[in-house]
Each structure stands twice: as C-alpha cells, then as structure tokens.
Amino acid sequence: MENSLKSMAATYGIYLAILLSAFTIIAYVVDLEILTSMWVSAGIFIVIIVSGIFSTAKAKKVQNGFITFKDAFTAYFATVVIGIIISTLVSIIIFNFIDPDAADFLKQQIIEKSTGMMESFGAPQEQIDIAIAEMQKQNQFAIGNQLKSLAFSIIFYCIMGLIIALAMKKTDPEAI
C-alpha cells in the first residue's frame, strides 16, 4: 500500500478517534448513563464499521476503483485500530485518573440493568445473585481490563475487516 493510502487511513483513524472520544467526553459531562445503553453501544459499533468501510472505499477510489485484498484490509484496519486505541486511552484517563467515582457509578448502573434484564428473561434469583456477585468483584474500568477489552475489540474488528476487504477488493484486469 502506498504511503498516501496509509496516511489517508491514519487520518480517518484520527477522525474516528476524535468522534469516539468526543462521544465519551460528552456522555461523561452530560449523563453517564448514556454509556450503559445497548442502543448507544450498537450505534458506536456501526460508526466504527462504517468508518472502516469509508476508509477502504476512499482507498479504492484513489486507486481508480481497484484495490487488492491487502490494501483494502490495511485501509480498514488502520482506521479502526487508531480510532479505538485512542478512544480507549481517553476512557482510561477519565475513569482511572480524572474521575474513578464515575467508573463506580457506571458499574452500579450496569449491574442494575443486567439484573433487570435477567429478571425479565425469567432467570432464577440464585443465578441472578451469582451473576451480581461476579460483577461486583470485577472492575471493567481498571486499566488492565480496558486493555484486555481493547485486545478483544481489535480481534473482532480484524475479523470484520477481513470480510469487508474480501467484499471490497477488485483486481485491475490490466495489472494481470
């Protein structure tokens, strides 16, 4: 992949990072409970995937409508990884250094929502109590847990990127 395509993917990754970080900061300032919404999580997932697809499409356009699998994957992956790494760093800073109490508040909100969901699915109280006890033990906002979550996210988005690159690749018939 040419340096210009890598540079373009990195630029879109920075844009994605700014968008995700701004969302986290705005939710932190306005209402932390926004961060516990499944709809918001789904929206963030869609934004990340669309950003990767957009970056890949732009890379393809720069190459006159043709792109190899490797270039398509690199354009997608660079954008997504840069975006989620920077966004994770912002979360680590907010919830571990600026306001650890916000992490505790979110943990309680997540436990309450999870309890309500388990009750609505008819889970036995014993099972709910065990799940609550496990959630109480964990600190999902601890630096190590956020880095673990980041690693799993990168793996997941990598798999998505492979599928997207496969779908978007187009070989130049004149190059064969």
N, C-alpha and C positions, 0 to 999 in steps of 0.2 A: 504494500500500500504506500502510495506516495506520501511524503511529509505533509503536503497540503491537505490530504484526506485525514491524516492523523490529527493534524492541527484543527481541522473542522470538527472532527468527532470530539476532541478535547474541549473545544469551545461550546459545543452543545451540551457536553457533560457539565461544564461550569454553569450554563443556563439552568440545567436540571437541578444542580446543587442549590443554586440561588432560589429556585422555585420551592423545592422541598424544605430548605432551611427557613425560608420566609414563612411557609405554612406553619412549621413547628413553632417558630417565634411568635407568630400572630396568635396561634392557638394557645400558647403559653400565656400571653398577655391578656387575651380576651376571655377564654374559657377552656381550662384544661380538659374538661370532659369531652371536648371535640376529639381529642386524641384517642378516646376509647370507642368511638363509633365504628361499627363494621362497615357502614356506608363510606365513611371517610377513608378507611383502610382500602376498600375496593377502589375508590377514586384515585388514591395515591398509586396503587398497583397499575391502574390504567394509564395514568400520567407517565409513569416510568416506562412502560412498554411502548406507548405512543412516541415518547421521546427517542427511544432506541430505533423505532421504525422510521421516524422522521430523519434521524441522522443517517441511517442506511440509505433511505431514498435520496437524500441530498448527495451522498457519496456516489450513488449510482448515476444521478443526473450530471454530476461533474465529469463522470467518465462516459459521457454521451449515451447513457442508457444501458450501459453494460457494467457488470460488476462480478468479480469472482466470489466464490463462497467465502474465501479467506478475508477478502476486503469487506464484504458485507458483514461478516461476523465481527471483524475488528471495529468497524464503524459503530455497530450496535453496542458491543461490549465496552468499548472505551467510554462512550457516552454514559451508559448506565452505571458502570463501576465508579467513575468520577463523581457522578451525581449522588449515589448512595453512600459512598465513603465520606464525602464532605458533610452530607446531611447527618450521618451517624456521629461524626465528630461534634457537630453542633448540639445534638442530643446529649452526648456525653458531657459536654461542657455545662449545659443547662442543668441537667438532672444530677450531676455529681459535684459540681463546683459552685455554680451560681445559686441553685435552689434545690437542695436534696429533699426538702419537705414536699416539693411538688411531686417528686417521684413516689413518696409515701402516699400522697393523696391519690395519684393515678393508680397505684397498686390497690388501694381500697376500692376505688371505682371499678376496676377490672374484676376484683373478687365479687363485688355486688352484682355486676352484670352477668358474670359467669354463673353465680348462684341462681339468679333469676332464670337464666336460660336452662340450666339443669332442671330446675323445678318445673318449668313449662314443658320440658320433654318427659316429665314423669320419673326422673331419676330418684332412686330410694334415698332417704335422708342420710343413711350411713355412707353411701357413696359420695354424696354432696359434702358431708363433713370431712371425709378423707381428702377430697379434691381441694377444699378450702384450706385444710392444714398444710397441704403441699404448696399451695400458692402463697401462704403466709411465710413459709420458710425461704422462698426464693425472692431475690431482688432483681427483677428483669432489667432494671436501670443501672445495675452495677457495671463498671467498665468491662469486666470480663464477659458478662452475659451479653452486653451490647455488641462486643466484638464477635462473640460466638454467633449471635443473630445475624450480624453483618456477613460472616462467612457463609452461613446457610443461604442468605439472600443472594449473595454473589453466585453460588452454585445454582440456585433456582433460576436466576435471570440468565445465567450462562446457558442453561438448557433451553430456555425460551429463545435466546439469541441464536442458538444452533438451528432451531426450527425456522425462525424468521429469516436467517441468512440463506437457508435452503430454499425458502419460498421466493426470496428476492433476487437470487443470483441469476445472472443472464450472461451467457458467453457471447462474445463478439465473434460472429461467423468468419470475419476476415482475419482474426488472430489465429485461427486454427490451421 
